[in-house]
Amino acid sequence: MPKGSMRFQTFPTLAEAVRFLVTDTTEPRFQYAIDTDQGRYEKDEIAALYERPDFPDRPDA
């Protein structure tokens, strides 16, 4: 992907989007966000969601 380009991807749930952004390391991410009907989550907020003990289907849960 060319430097500076943006890519949009959709997921059926917020949890799947969070899991993808936190665990998939196939390409570098410099800035990212998740937009939902309820609001927008950015980098630190996404990490905090993933670290919550009640996050669904955590690999280490």
N, C-alpha and C positions, 0 to 999 in steps of 0.2 A: 504494500500500500504506500503510495507516495507520502512523503513527509508533509505534515500539516493537513492531511485529508481527514475527513470525519466518516465514521461508519455507524450506521444505526442497525440495531438488531432488536427483535421483539422476543419476549418470553411469556409463557402462559401465566407465570406467577412472579411476584416480587422475589420470593425465596430463590427461584431458579436464576433470576438475573443477578442477584447478589452472589450466589454460589459461583456462577460463571466468572464474574469480575474478580472474585477473590482467589479462586483456585486455578483458573486457566492462565497459564504463563506462556502460551505459544507466541504471543506478540507483546511488545512493550506498550504500556499504557501510561501516558503522561498526564492526561486529564480525562475524567469520565464522570458520568452522572446517570442516574436512573430517573426517568420521568414517569409518574403514575397519575391516575385521576385524583389521588389524595395529596400529591405534592411531589417535590423533587428531592432526591438524595444524592449527595456528592461524596467524594472520595472518603473522607473521615467518617461520615455518617454510614456509608455502606460497610466499611470495616466494623463499625460498632454494631450494626445489625447482625453481621456474621458471628461476632464474638458473644452475642447474647446466649445465655444458657438454654433459652427456649427456642433458638433457631432450629427450624425443622431439618431433620436428617443430616445433622452434622456428622462427618466421618468419625470424629473422636468422641461422639456422644454415647 
